[in-house]
């Protein structure tokens, strides 16, 4: 098989890149290790920066997102039984959109199927070859023996555990990582959101986040020890603990119900450099991970897609390779800023096991300063809605 761009990974970043390229007449094949239902069964965040929203529109898959997504002009920050609002539109002129990643991925799969673009599911034993040559190729086995895809370029959109990053030799690749000493217990429930905007809450019992997917589907998180088994957190225990971490005004309005999905996710900050080796380009979780506190995971993948898509477009249409040659440099410049924001939000809002009394006072002072200082609120708003590409 021959294609122009082989995309490894059928999650939202790989699908978005494929759809953008298709609309510009550039052929791409998507390889996904799992099946479609498995991918759509992943429960992920859904806060979209304006850059991601605009890419979806450019890809021609924004109809349902624009009709059903929630526009959020701000967010709530809570501590010490009080809360204040960060006004995104006041400080930046730009809102964010809340639209579940599952629905976004479904839209991208449907769009890909509608145009007959090739997606290969259950692609196991994927191997990348010749990326430091002019003739890269990918081999895989989808149940009928080893197959080969020859291509011009390879986009590694296959996540943290995928093959793409591991293909870059250890002598070239350098990883930077910080693991956090806690996780997030997330619960999805068929209940109306407690507030029409997200609530980030810092308490002496730990962090909590109130989020939503739509008017009758809510997503809630609390900080928990990494060693906790999810079975420890029965629904009643979770709701009781969540209420204790929220201001009274929010706790009193919380409507509880049976959980649809419940899981504990570890938090880490991770970046690999470089994000390009020859004709292989890493995107999204294959190259970097952020703690979810700043809602940047999916959005950092989108910025990678922006740089790679435009680089490929210039290479194919204008015979200009500068965008591809500088892909890693440009992508990483924005990634490290997003990493800084996510790290700072995590440190400001969570309780750490080794915090001293001084550390706790500094954490509270940081929240007080944010509450009272317009310039600090503007900085947070600019980072939250998304720095320019």
C-alpha positions in Angstrom: 0.0 0.0 0.0 1.2 3.5 -0.7 0.0 6.8 0.8 1.5 10.3 1.3 1.2 10.4 5.1 0.9 7.4 7.4 -0.8 8.4 10.7 -0.3 6.0 13.6 -3.1 6.4 16.1 -6.8 6.8 15.6 -7.5 9.1 18.5 -8.7 12.7 18.0 -5.3 14.2 17.0 -4.6 11.6 14.3 -8.1 11.8 13.0 -8.1 15.6 12.9 -4.8 15.6 11.0 -6.2 13.1 8.5 -9.3 15.1 7.9 -7.4 18.4 7.5 -5.1 16.8 5.0 -8.0 15.1 3.1 -9.6 18.5 2.5 -6.4 19.7 0.9 -6.0 16.7 -1.4 -3.3 15.0 0.6 -3.8 11.3 1.1 -3.4 9.8 4.6 -4.0 6.3 6.1 -4.8 6.0 9.8 -3.6 3.0 11.7 -5.3 2.3 15.1 -4.4 -0.6 17.4 -7.9 -0.9 18.9 -11.3 -1.0 17.3 -13.6 2.0 16.9 -15.9 1.1 19.8 -12.9 0.8 22.1 -11.6 4.3 21.1 -15.0 5.8 21.6 -15.3 4.2 25.0 -12.5 6.2 26.4 -13.7 8.9 28.8 -11.6 12.1 28.4 -11.8 15.8 29.0 -13.8 18.2 26.8 -12.5 21.8 27.3 -11.5 23.1 23.9 -9.3 26.1 23.2 -10.3 28.4 20.4 -7.5 27.1 18.3 -8.9 23.5 18.5 -12.4 24.8 17.7 -11.1 26.6 14.7 -9.2 23.5 13.5 -12.4 21.5 13.7 -14.2 24.1 11.6 -11.4 24.1 9.1 -11.6 20.3 8.9 -15.4 20.6 8.2 -16.5 18.6 11.3 -17.8 21.3 13.5 -21.5 21.2 12.9 -22.5 19.1 15.9 -19.8 20.7 18.1 -21.2 24.2 17.3 -24.8 23.1 17.9 -24.3 21.1 21.1 -21.1 22.5 22.7 -21.2 24.8 25.7 -19.5 28.2 25.3 -17.8 29.1 28.6 -16.8 32.7 29.2 -15.1 32.1 32.4 -14.4 29.7 35.3 -14.8 29.6 39.1 -11.9 29.3 41.5 -12.8 28.3 45.1 -11.0 28.1 48.4 -11.8 28.5 52.1 -15.6 28.3 51.5 -15.5 31.2 49.0 -15.2 31.5 45.3 -14.4 34.0 42.6 -14.7 34.1 38.8 -12.0 34.4 36.1 -13.7 36.2 33.2 -12.1 34.9 30.0 -13.9 37.2 27.6 -13.3 40.2 29.7 -9.6 39.6 29.8 -9.0 38.0 26.4 -12.1 38.5 24.2 -12.2 34.7 23.8 -14.2 31.9 25.5 -13.5 28.2 25.6 -15.9 25.4 24.4 -17.0 22.4 26.5 -17.6 19.5 24.1 -16.8 15.9 25.2 -13.8 14.2 23.6 -15.8 11.1 22.9 -18.3 13.1 20.8 -15.5 15.0 19.0 -13.8 11.7 18.1 -17.1 10.3 16.9 -17.6 13.3 14.6 -14.1 12.8 13.2 -14.7 9.1 12.6 -18.0 9.7 10.9 -16.4 12.4 8.7 -13.6 10.1 7.7 -16.0 7.3 6.8 -18.2 9.6 4.8 -15.3 10.5 2.4 -14.0 6.9 2.2 -10.7 7.7 3.8 -8.8 4.6 4.8 -8.7 3.7 8.5 -7.2 0.4 9.6 -8.4 -0.9 13.0 -6.8 -3.6 15.1 -3.4 -2.8 13.7 -1.0 -4.7 15.9 2.8 -5.1 15.9 3.2 -1.7 14.3 6.8 -0.9 13.4 8.3 2.3 11.9 11.1 2.0 9.4 13.5 4.3 7.5 12.4 7.6 9.0 16.0 8.9 8.6 15.8 8.2 4.8 13.7 9.4 1.9 11.6 6.3 1.8 10.0 5.6 5.2 7.5 2.9 5.7 5.3 1.3 8.3 4.6 -2.4 8.9 1.7 -3.8 10.9 -0.5 -6.9 11.3 -4.3 -6.5 11.4 -5.0 -10.3 11.6 -3.9 -11.3 8.1 -0.2 -11.3 8.3 2.4 -8.5 8.0 1.4 -5.6 5.8 3.4 -2.6 4.6 2.6 1.0 4.0 5.1 3.1 2.0 4.8 6.8 2.5 6.4 10.2 2.4 6.0 11.1 6.1 4.8 9.5 9.3 2.8 11.2 12.1 3.1 9.5 15.4 -0.2 10.2 17.2 -0.2 6.9 19.2 0.0 8.2 22.7 2.5 7.8 25.6 2.7 4.0 25.3 2.9 3.9 21.5 5.7 2.9 19.2 6.4 6.3 17.7 8.4 7.9 20.5 10.3 4.7 21.1 11.4 4.7 17.4 13.6 7.7 18.1 17.0 6.4 19.3 17.9 6.9 22.9 21.1 8.7 21.8 18.9 11.4 20.2 15.9 11.6 22.4 15.8 13.2 25.8 12.8 12.9 28.2 11.8 15.3 30.9 9.3 14.1 33.5 7.7 15.0 36.8 5.4 12.5 38.5 2.9 13.9 41.1 2.2 12.1 44.4 -1.5 11.8 43.9 -4.1 10.9 41.3 -7.6 12.2 40.2 -10.6 10.0 40.9 -13.1 10.9 38.2 -16.8 10.1 38.2 -19.2 10.5 35.3 -22.9 10.8 36.3 -26.2 11.3 34.6 -26.9 14.4 36.6 -27.1 18.2 35.8 -23.9 20.1 36.4 -23.7 21.9 39.8 -22.7 25.1 38.0 -22.9 26.5 34.5 -19.1 26.9 34.5 -16.3 24.7 35.8 -15.4 25.0 39.5 -11.8 24.5 40.5 -11.7 24.1 44.3 -8.8 24.0 46.7 -9.5 22.7 50.2 -7.6 21.4 53.2 -8.9 18.0 52.2 -7.5 18.2 48.7 -8.4 19.4 45.2 -11.8 19.0 43.5 -13.1 19.9 40.1 -16.7 20.2 38.9 -17.1 19.8 35.2 -19.7 18.7 32.7 -20.3 17.1 29.3 -23.8 18.5 28.6 -26.9 19.7 30.4 -27.6 16.3 32.0 -24.2 14.7 32.1 -21.6 15.8 34.7 -17.9 14.9 35.3 -16.5 15.4 38.8 -13.0 14.8 40.1 -11.3 14.7 43.5 -7.6 14.4 44.4 -6.8 11.0 46.0 -3.7 9.0 47.0 -2.2 7.1 44.1 -2.4 3.8 46.0 -6.2 4.0 46.5 -8.1 1.3 44.7 -11.1 2.6 42.8 -13.3 0.1 44.7 -12.7 2.0 47.9 -14.7 4.9 46.5 -18.3 3.8 46.5 -20.7 6.4 45.1 -21.9 7.6 48.4 -18.4 8.0 49.7 -17.3 10.0 46.7 -20.3 12.4 46.8 -19.7 13.0 50.5 -16.1 13.8 50.0 -16.7 16.0 47.0 -19.2 18.1 49.0 -16.6 18.6 51.8 -14.2 20.1 49.2 -16.6 22.6 47.7 -17.9 25.9 49.0 -21.3 25.5 50.8 -23.0 27.4 47.9 -21.9 24.7 45.5 -22.3 21.7 47.8 -25.9 22.7 48.6 -26.8 22.7 44.9 -25.0 19.4 44.0 -27.3 16.8 42.6 -25.9 13.3 43.1 -26.7 10.0 41.3 -25.3 6.7 40.3 -21.9 6.8 38.6 -21.7 5.7 34.9 -17.9 5.5 34.9 -15.3 5.8 37.7 -11.6 5.6 37.4 -8.4 6.9 39.0 -5.7 8.5 36.8 -2.2 9.4 37.8 -0.8 12.9 37.1 2.4 13.6 35.4 4.2 16.3 33.4 6.2 14.9 30.5 8.0 16.2 27.4 10.3 14.5 25.0 12.7 16.3 22.7 13.0 16.4 19.8 9.5 15.9 18.4 10.9 15.1 14.9 13.3 12.5 13.7 13.8 12.6 9.9 10.4 12.0 8.4 8.7 11.0 11.7 6.8 13.6 13.6 5.4 13.1 17.1 2.1 14.6 18.1 0.1 14.8 21.3 0.6 12.3 24.1 3.3 10.6 22.1 5.5 13.6 22.8 4.1 15.3 25.9 1.7 14.9 28.8 0.3 17.5 31.2 -1.6 17.2 34.4 -5.3 17.8 33.5 -5.6 20.8 35.9 -5.2 23.4 33.2 -7.3 21.5 30.5 -4.4 21.4 28.1 -4.0 17.7 27.2 -6.1 17.6 24.1 -5.4 21.2 23.3 -1.6 20.7 23.2 -2.2 17.9 20.7 -4.2 20.3 18.6 -1.3 22.8 18.5 1.0 20.0 17.3 -1.5 19.2 14.5 -1.6 22.9 13.5 2.1 23.0 13.0 2.4 19.6 11.3 -0.6 20.2 9.0 0.7 23.6 7.9 4.2 22.2 7.4 2.9 19.3 5.3 0.6 21.7 3.3 3.6 24.0 2.5 5.8 21.0 1.6 3.3 19.5 -0.8 1.7 22.6 -2.3 4.5 25.1 -2.2 7.6 22.8 -2.2 8.6 24.7 1.0 10.0 22.4 3.7 10.7 25.0 6.4 7.6 24.2 8.4 8.5 20.5 8.6 12.2 21.3 9.4 11.2 23.6 12.2 8.2 21.6 13.4 9.9 20.3 16.6 11.2 23.8 17.5 7.8 25.5 17.0 5.7 22.8 18.6 8.0 22.6 21.7 8.1 26.4 22.2 4.3 26.3 22.8 4.3 23.0 24.6 6.7 24.2 27.3 4.4 27.2 28.0 1.4 24.9 28.4 3.5 22.6 30.6 4.3 25.6 32.8 0.7 26.6 33.1 -0.5 23.1 33.9 2.3 22.7 36.5 1.5 26.1 38.1 -2.3 25.4 38.3 -1.6 21.9 39.8 0.8 23.4 42.5 -1.7 26.2 43.4 -4.7 24.0 43.9 -3.6 20.6 45.2 -2.4 19.4 48.6 1.0 17.8 48.6 2.1 15.2 51.2 5.3 17.1 52.1 3.9 20.6 52.3 5.0 22.6 55.3 3.0 25.2 57.2 4.9 27.8 55.2 4.1 26.1 51.9 0.4 26.1 52.8 0.5 29.8 53.6 2.2 30.5 50.3 -0.4 28.5 48.5 -3.2 30.5 50.1 -1.4 33.8 49.3 -1.2 32.8 45.7 -5.0 32.3 45.6 -5.6 35.6 47.4 -3.3 37.4 45.0 -5.2 35.8 42.0 -8.5 36.8 43.5 -7.5 40.5 44.0 -5.2 41.2 41.1 -6.6 41.9 37.6 -3.2 41.3 35.9 -2.9 37.9 37.4 -6.4 37.0 36.3 -5.6 38.1 32.8 -2.5 35.9 32.7 -4.5 32.9 33.8 -7.2 33.7 31.3 -4.8 34.0 28.4 -3.2 30.7 29.2 -6.5 28.9 29.8 -8.2 30.0 26.5 -5.0 29.1 24.7 -1.8 30.9 23.7 -1.6 31.8 20.0 -0.1 29.2 17.6 
